[in-house]
Structures are given as structure tokens and as C-alpha cells.
Amino acid sequence: MRTGLEVLLDERLDALHGARVGFVCNHTAVDSRLRHAIDRLRIAGVNVVRLFGPEHGVRAFAQDMVSVDEPRDSVSGIPVVSLYGKSEESLRPRPEDIADLDIILFDIQDIGARFYTYQATLGFVMEVAGKLRKKVMVLDRPNPINGISVEGNVVREGFESFVGAYPLAVRHGMTVGELARYFVRFCGVRCDVEIIACDGWNRSMWYEDTRLPWVYPSPNMPTVETALIYPGMCLFEATNFSEGRGTTRPFHLFGAPWIDPVKLTAWCDRVAADAGLLGIGFRPAAFQPGFQKHAGELCGGVEVHVLDRNLVDSFLLGIVTLEAARRADPARFAWRKDPYEFVRDREAIDLLTGSVVFRQTLERGLPTAPLLAGWRPELEAFRRKRAEVLIYTS
């Protein structure tokens, strides 16, 4: 199959002839031989005058929630505008950053989760570009965890943030090209956007089925399996538990220095069975993060194993393990209190789950899996809207 980048290079370079081009990209913007799009475009004579770097930077050297300041790309020397600086305002390009451009390309590998900030960056770029009547061209890439599964709930009004900028399901089942169409159709984003679709991708494919090389999309997303569990396990970012950052198994490992691994595993098994979670196994584990939460401390915890990825409800996995973590030691379990993605007046867990409902249910000591039934109507409404913007067949 061919990504949108390769289709552009093979068939649509005429659209960029004579244009001043801005390029929103990172290290994942490569062709099937791992040649970066910046190099391919420049060799083809495209005038790339400015790069826009998302969270982690153009070359993905920064960890999560670390501001990026890279005035020039370290490889090409092209000027860079960081779209992840030290303030919420930095998440959007300034009008003067794109005023002199004719077209803006977007090519970043997403992973199919609402929390993953690249899709918010796409929407924000489209918003600003639209106001200045600049065209955005999205070079599409596959959804690595398939384009069929849709899970979770939808962000409620008032809980929008960089990890939930638009009313999407947690596992949205779309490509970035389809997300761009969704933003225009249902989110009030007014932008002239063209999607350069992938050639040869269908919705049932997992990333390995594409035979494309996997380039980790961010520093703690090493494998497709990590991407699969991320829509659930990312919830641990909103707690005082380590989510495995600083280890070789981010998001597969979670725990804390005070946790008994056997006890926590037993709670995971129990809550998972009650909730009907399938395709997942839990193993008692000990780990020592090299950075971030509990850096240098020995943590007791659990390792999440994917036994059958086709059965896994990723968001339910997060709900189950978070409930188990609190039940294992409710006295020491706590929510994150530091600002989260520049937001200070909302709990991080509420931003991730899109409302106060999950947090309040857990705090009352009630089972959380039944929440899925209450969220089903909004998920079905999302599915109906989503169906109107899909590009690829099943």
C-alpha cells in the first residue's frame, strides 16, 4: 500500500508547483523506505519554507508535556514554528506564521486515540488556516489499531482540552484524513482541506497488515500493541501511579512504590471478570522508572499482556485497571493535582474521560464498567456522524 505522502509524490506534486509550502510533520513522515518527507519534497523541487512541530518536536526528541523550542530543524535547517511551547496559546500557529504561505501540508502518524495530541494539532492548524483562507492538504496514514473499533464516550461541553479538543470517541476508528473531514462537517472548523488518501488500506487492517515500517509516533509509543492499550492505560497519567514511562514497557506497566503486585493483580483479574474484559492478561511485576513519576524507586505493579487484540476493548481496559488500582489501596490512591496540558481548573482525569462522571463514580466506590451502558447513546450518535466522513471501505 501507499501512504498519502507517497501518493502525493507519485501523482500530485503539480499541486505544489510554485507554492510556498508550510509543513506540519514529525519523524513519522517517512516513505516506505524510511526516507523523510522533508528530503523527498525538497529533492522534488517543492519550496518548503517553514516547518511546524507538534508535541515532542519535529524530530521527536522531547518527552510528553515538555515544551519544545526548536527555531530550526536540526537536519534540514528549515525554520520551525513550535506548536507545543510554554503556554496554551502556543498550541495554535499565529496568523503571521502562515500568512505568507500558499498551502500547508500535514503528515503525522496518529494512533487512533482521542488523547493523542496530534489530531488536536491538526484541528487547530485547520482553524487558523481557514480564517486566513489558506489550504490544508492532509497526507493520510493508516489508523494502526484498525479503522473499525470505536469505544468509550464523547467529550462533554466544558471539558475540552488538548487531550480532548473535539467531540470524539476515545477510540475513534478514523484516520487523520477522516478526522479532518469530521472537524469540518461536525466541529465548526471552516477550512479548505484536501485529503490525499492512502492507496490500498482498508478499515480491517492493523498496522502490520500494511507492511509499512513502524516508526514510533512518540517517545513512549514503541509498538502497535502499545498503541492498542493506550486509549485505556493513558488514564493513569491522571493519577499518582506510574504509567510505565521511563521503562521499556510504557503503558503496559503500571504501579507505585507502595503497591503489593500480587494484590493489585488479583484486583485486576476480579474487576476484569466482572466487567467482561476480554483478550487481556495481568501479571504481577516490579519495575523502576528511569524518569518521570517515581523515578529511581522500585514500584510494585502489574504488566498488561495482550492475549487477543481483536477482543480487546481498550477503554474498558483503562476503566478496569484504574478501578483495581484504587481498590487495592484506596487510602494512598490519588488523582494528579498538577496542571495537565495547560489546564489548571479541571481534574486531569475529567479532561481525559471528558466529564466528571467517571471520577465521581470511582470516588463513591461504585463499579465503573456499567458506565459504558450509559455512554452507549452518545457513542452511537458519534458512530452515525463518523459514517458520513469515512474515506475507506471495510
C-alpha atoms as one frame of an Amber mdcrd trajectory, in Angstrom:
protein
   0.000   0.000   0.000   0.974   3.660  -0.329   0.559   6.402   2.249  -0.767
   9.821   1.327   2.820  11.043   1.165   3.731   8.504  -1.494   0.556   9.192
  -3.463   1.419  12.896  -3.390   4.965  12.234  -4.589   3.774   9.869  -7.320
   0.720  11.701  -8.579   0.060  15.147  -7.125   3.277  17.155  -6.976   1.818
  19.535  -9.538  -0.438  20.882  -6.775   2.660  22.256  -5.018   4.381  23.714
  -8.067   5.455  27.299  -7.390   3.824  27.337  -3.939   5.297  28.476  -0.649
   4.678  25.418   1.499   4.418  25.008   5.247   4.746  21.500   6.604   3.301
  20.149   9.866   5.256  16.972  10.473   7.444  14.925  12.742   9.770  11.948
  12.410   6.921   9.650  11.288   6.570  11.450   7.941   8.573   8.866   6.023
   8.016   6.796   2.909   8.117   3.001   2.739  11.931   3.107   2.542  12.149
   5.352   5.631  13.138   8.444   3.668  11.786  11.554   5.349   9.175  13.647
   3.578  11.205  16.834   4.045  14.031  15.344   1.991  11.711  13.830  -0.604
   9.856  17.093  -1.124  12.987  19.207  -1.398  14.568  16.802  -3.892  11.350
  17.046  -5.908  11.724  20.829  -6.012   8.972  21.709  -3.532   9.608  25.018
  -1.761   9.191  24.060   1.909   9.761  27.368   3.663   8.593  26.565   7.193
   8.045  23.540   9.425   5.548  23.259  12.260   6.489  20.900  15.076   3.793
  19.164  17.188   4.235  17.887  20.743   7.644  16.164  21.077   9.069  18.241
  18.187   9.823  17.721  14.510  12.351  15.002  15.351  10.519  13.792  18.499
  13.331  14.469  20.950  11.133  15.773  23.802   9.127  13.791  26.342   5.407
  14.351  26.879   4.300  17.722  28.239   7.795  19.183  27.746   7.776  22.480
  25.871   9.683  22.451  22.602  11.793  25.326  21.330  13.496  24.497  18.041
  13.957  27.598  15.861  15.400  25.468  13.041  15.198  21.814  12.107  18.422
  20.136  13.158  18.674  18.180   9.898  17.313  20.350   7.086  17.941  23.760
   8.613  14.418  24.886   7.700  12.851  27.351  10.193  10.476  25.715  12.686
   7.426  27.039  14.493   6.796  25.009  17.642   3.160  24.089  18.231   3.955
  22.899  21.738   5.547  25.702  23.688   5.127  27.021  27.218   1.533  28.213
  27.037  -1.856  27.131  25.760  -1.611  29.826  23.101   1.425  28.081  21.605
  -0.722  25.099  20.571  -2.051  27.062  17.601   0.025  28.733  14.902  -0.091
  32.520  14.981  -1.662  34.134  11.929   1.709  35.625  10.989   3.210  32.110
  10.947   1.086  31.108   7.968   0.137  34.422   6.350   2.879  34.165   3.706
   2.200  30.502   2.863   0.184  29.206  -0.072  -0.509  25.736   1.264   0.063
  23.772   4.469   0.840  20.057   4.403   0.103  17.783   7.357   1.779  14.380
   7.661   1.944  12.756  11.103   1.187   9.182  12.136  -1.725   9.142  14.580
  -2.614   6.141  16.769  -6.406   6.314  16.869  -6.955   7.699  20.395  -8.705
  10.941  21.392  -5.994  11.728  23.941  -3.192  11.627  21.381  -2.484  15.264
  20.716  -1.547  15.166  17.031  -5.195  15.170  15.962  -5.826  18.286  18.081
  -2.856  19.936  16.392  -4.396  19.123  13.013  -7.690  20.724  14.021  -6.025
  23.832  15.443  -3.932  24.323  12.296  -7.070  23.958  10.183  -8.902  26.543
  12.306  -6.207  29.186  11.840  -5.603  28.330   8.184  -9.300  28.605   7.473
  -9.520  32.101   8.905  -6.714  33.182   6.578  -8.147  31.249   3.629  -5.120
  29.013   3.354  -5.472  25.490   2.028  -4.511  22.495   4.152  -3.530  19.236
   2.484  -3.568  16.165   4.734  -1.301  13.302   3.667  -3.206  10.400   5.153
  -1.808   7.403   7.019  -3.454   4.240   8.370  -5.101   4.026  11.751  -2.662
   1.492  13.262  -5.193  -0.135  15.605  -7.729  -0.659  12.760 -10.435   1.608
  11.436 -13.439  -0.343  12.688 -13.322  -0.404  16.502 -14.987   2.573  18.198
 -15.013   2.749  22.002 -15.599   4.907  25.041 -17.546   8.121  25.356 -17.543
  11.604  23.838 -16.109  14.776  25.396 -18.829  16.838  27.077 -19.068  20.594
  26.566 -16.840  22.431  29.049 -14.253  19.640  29.239 -12.405  20.414  26.019
  -8.611  20.471  26.208  -5.567  19.488  24.192  -6.340  15.835  25.063  -9.968
  16.272  24.040 -10.246  19.245  21.741 -13.182  17.931  19.710 -16.224  15.717
  20.450 -14.648  12.391  19.524 -14.952   8.928  20.998 -11.915   7.760  22.957
 -11.052   5.184  20.296 -12.397   6.955  17.256 -11.607   4.465  14.479 -10.598
   7.108  11.933  -7.507   8.178  10.047  -6.216  11.742  10.292  -7.727  12.444
   6.893 -11.117  11.312   8.098 -10.682  13.333  11.277 -10.079  16.433   9.146
 -13.364  15.778   7.337 -15.101  15.258  10.694 -13.777  18.578  12.036 -15.175
  20.420   9.026 -18.509  18.586   8.963 -19.343  18.470  12.660 -17.000  20.704
  14.688 -17.409  24.081  13.046 -13.914  24.135  11.547 -14.066  26.167   8.341
 -11.117  25.252   6.172 -10.323  24.383   2.568  -8.887  20.930   3.188  -7.863
  18.255   0.698  -7.160  14.694   1.747  -4.514  12.741  -0.143  -5.817   9.287
   0.713  -3.797   6.132   1.245  -3.831   3.662  -1.618  -4.529   0.062  -0.611
  -5.654   0.476   3.009  -8.940  -0.906   4.297 -10.566  -0.489   7.670  -9.954
  -4.022   8.939  -6.167  -3.683   8.676  -3.876  -3.461  11.670  -0.622  -1.666
  11.037   1.362  -4.857  10.459  -1.033  -5.738   7.639   0.140  -2.694   5.679
   3.738  -3.992   5.523   4.896  -0.429   6.174   7.757   0.089   8.642   6.548
   1.138  12.103   8.113   4.382  13.284   7.206   5.007  16.913   4.964   8.099
  16.808   6.141   9.472  20.160   8.882   8.535  22.640   6.624   6.275  24.733
   4.748   4.586  21.894   7.233   1.881  20.857   4.878  -0.725  19.357   1.470
  -1.158  17.757   0.452  -3.152  20.823   1.257  -0.123  22.981  -0.968   1.960
  20.714  -3.777  -0.555  21.215  -3.822  -0.298  25.020  -3.080   3.439  25.164
  -6.755   4.553  24.845  -7.292   2.972  28.255  -3.935   2.960  30.004  -3.361
   6.654  29.343  -5.835   7.287  32.178  -3.047   6.540  34.650  -1.444   9.847
  33.669  -4.165  11.423  35.819  -3.124   9.520  38.968  -0.183   9.191  41.342
   0.579   5.783  39.784   3.367   5.397  37.256   2.009   4.515  33.814   5.343
   2.901  32.964   7.025   5.929  31.434  10.737   5.649  31.981  10.646   1.868
  31.457  10.914  -0.347  28.397   7.186  -1.157  28.703   5.329   2.187  28.885
   1.564   1.786  29.426   1.985  -1.987  29.737   3.365  -1.464  33.248   1.588
   0.477  35.963   2.137   0.677  39.693   3.576   2.611  42.624   6.185   2.117
  45.379   3.545   1.197  47.977   1.686  -1.385  45.896   1.656  -5.145  46.527
   1.880  -6.593  42.970   0.030  -9.823  43.821  -2.819  -7.962  45.487  -3.149
  -5.499  42.614  -3.110  -8.309  40.045  -5.870 -10.109  41.941  -7.975  -6.963
  41.870  -7.338  -6.558  38.129  -8.466 -10.131  37.492 -11.559  -9.690  39.645
 -12.691  -6.352  38.201 -11.922  -7.503  34.646 -14.035 -10.631  35.096 -16.950
  -8.631  36.491 -16.700  -6.139  33.612 -16.389  -8.774  30.877 -12.997  -7.557
  29.670 -11.587  -9.988  27.095  -8.253 -10.526  25.352  -6.091  -9.265  28.237
  -3.939 -10.964  30.890  -2.361  -9.462  34.011   0.951 -10.403  35.613   2.444
  -9.201  38.927   5.500  -7.075  38.177   8.161  -4.871  39.736   9.836  -2.031
  37.873  11.993   1.030  38.434  11.198   4.035  36.211  14.216   5.891  34.907
  12.353   9.212  34.743   9.026  10.909  35.498   6.798   9.520  38.275   8.669
   7.596  40.970  11.946   7.851  39.049  14.588   5.637  40.639  12.102   3.999
  43.025  11.147   0.348  42.980   7.460   0.104  42.120   5.147  -2.809  42.654
   2.595  -3.180  39.933   1.131  -5.110  37.061   2.135  -5.817  33.494  -0.682
  -5.794  30.947  -0.448  -8.542  28.320  -2.482  -8.523  25.111  -3.633 -12.098
  24.511  -6.042 -11.464  21.621  -6.052  -7.931  20.234  -9.258  -8.491  18.283
 -11.174  -8.954  21.546  -9.722  -6.023  23.477 -11.876  -3.051  24.424  -9.050
  -0.598  25.052 -11.048   1.970  27.016 -12.655  -0.690  29.201  -9.129  -1.894
  29.993  -8.314   1.549  31.394 -11.511   1.684  33.441 -10.897  -1.797  34.861
  -7.256  -1.236  35.833  -7.930   2.199  37.326 -10.734   0.815  39.465  -8.483
  -2.076  40.522  -5.687   0.351  41.445  -7.981   2.334  43.714  -9.497  -0.739
  45.323  -6.047  -2.198  46.012  -5.133   0.743  48.269  -7.823   3.457  48.412
  -6.021   5.397  51.149  -2.956   6.108  49.008  -4.509   6.248  45.564  -4.748
   9.886  44.451  -5.566  11.990  41.426  -2.972  14.155  39.723  -3.111  17.723
  41.048  -0.528  19.411  38.807  -1.720  21.349  35.743  -2.415  18.992  32.863
  -1.864  20.141  29.284  -2.012  23.775  30.438  -5.351  23.331  32.256  -5.477
  24.235  35.959  -9.185  24.411  36.774 -10.172  20.862  35.843  -9.014  17.489
  37.135  -6.764  15.695  34.665  -8.950  12.591  34.857 -12.009  14.676  33.918
 -10.200  16.032  30.860  -9.222  12.524  29.761 -12.640  10.973  30.344 -14.495
  14.032  29.090 -16.664  14.725  32.164 -16.822  14.291  35.941 -18.889  11.099
  35.723 -16.107   8.509  35.805 -14.159  10.198  38.618 -17.210  10.670  40.818
 -18.334   7.086  40.274 -14.941   5.751  41.297 -14.744   8.047  44.313 -18.085
   6.707  45.528 -16.667   3.193  45.444 -19.084   2.068  42.735 -18.253  -0.265
  39.830 -17.250   1.760  36.774 -17.839  -0.718  33.922 -21.631  -0.106  33.977
 -20.872   3.465  32.836 -20.315   2.076  29.343 -24.021   1.326  29.007 -24.889
   4.893  29.948 -22.440   6.225  27.372 -23.801   3.996  24.593 -26.290   6.546
  23.174 -23.608   9.217  22.717 -21.250   6.623  21.239 -23.913   5.521  18.760
 -24.585   9.155  17.818 -20.865   9.568  17.205 -20.817   6.437  15.033 -23.590
   7.845  12.841 -21.734  11.118  12.306 -18.457   9.311  11.734 -20.039   7.184
   8.999 -20.646  10.328   6.946 -16.951  11.241   6.687 -15.251   7.879   6.177
 -12.996   7.559   3.145 -12.056   3.882   3.153 -14.179   0.747   2.833 -14.269
  -2.118   5.304
